[in-house]
Amino acid sequence: PVNVRARRGSNARRAGRRAEWVAAFLLMAKGYRILGFRLKTRQAEVDLLALRGRVLAVVEVKRRTSLDVA
């Protein structure tokens, strides 16, 4: 049997990745060009890097179960 904690973590990572794709799609619909996903730096990880005109957006994606929870 798979460890419940490991399964929960795997499901959370999968849901987080889906949320990143949804965020990228919404940004593209607003005219942003996606420059990168899950970019690693020495200090942290950037979920999305997007550009629209002269605006560079560094995006941290957080998934919540509902808008009320967010």
C-alpha positions as CSV (number, residue, x, y, z in Angstrom):
1,P,0.0,0.0,0.0
2,V,1.2,3.5,-0.9
3,N,1.9,5.7,2.0
4,V,-1.1,8.1,2.4
5,R,1.2,11.1,3.1
6,A,3.2,10.4,0.0
7,R,0.1,10.0,-2.1
8,R,-1.3,13.3,-0.7
9,G,2.0,15.1,-1.6
10,S,2.0,13.6,-5.1
11,N,-1.6,14.8,-5.6
12,A,-0.7,18.3,-4.3
13,R,2.2,18.6,-6.7
14,R,0.1,17.5,-9.6
15,A,-2.7,20.0,-8.7
16,G,0.0,22.7,-8.3
17,R,1.4,22.0,-11.8
18,R,-2.1,22.2,-13.3
19,A,-2.7,25.5,-11.5
20,E,0.5,26.8,-13.1
21,W,-0.7,25.9,-16.5
22,V,-4.1,27.5,-15.9
23,A,-2.3,30.7,-14.7
24,A,-0.1,30.6,-17.8
25,F,-3.1,30.3,-20.1
26,L,-4.8,33.2,-18.4
27,L,-1.7,35.4,-18.7
28,M,-1.4,34.5,-22.4
29,A,-5.1,35.4,-22.9
30,K,-4.2,38.8,-21.4
31,G,-1.3,39.2,-23.9
32,Y,1.6,38.0,-21.9
33,R,4.3,35.8,-23.4
34,I,5.5,33.1,-21.1
35,L,9.2,33.1,-20.8
36,G,9.7,30.2,-18.3
37,F,8.1,27.7,-15.9
38,R,9.6,26.7,-12.5
39,L,12.8,28.6,-12.9
40,K,15.4,27.9,-10.2
41,T,17.4,30.6,-8.5
42,R,19.8,30.3,-5.6
43,Q,17.2,31.7,-3.2
44,A,13.9,30.2,-4.6
45,E,11.9,29.0,-7.5
46,V,9.9,31.2,-9.8
47,D,6.7,29.5,-10.9
48,L,6.1,31.7,-14.1
49,L,8.1,34.4,-15.8
50,A,6.0,36.4,-18.3
51,L,6.4,39.5,-20.5
52,R,3.9,41.9,-21.9
53,G,5.4,45.0,-23.6
54,R,7.8,46.4,-21.0
55,V,6.2,44.6,-18.1
56,L,8.1,41.6,-16.7
57,A,5.9,39.6,-14.4
58,V,7.4,37.2,-11.8
59,V,4.5,35.0,-10.8
60,E,4.1,32.8,-7.7
61,V,1.1,30.5,-8.2
62,K,-0.9,29.4,-5.2
63,R,-3.8,26.9,-5.7
64,R,-6.7,26.9,-3.2
65,T,-9.8,24.8,-3.0
66,S,-12.1,27.8,-3.5
67,L,-12.1,31.5,-3.9
68,D,-13.4,31.9,-0.4
69,V,-10.5,30.0,1.0
70,A,-8.1,32.1,-1.1
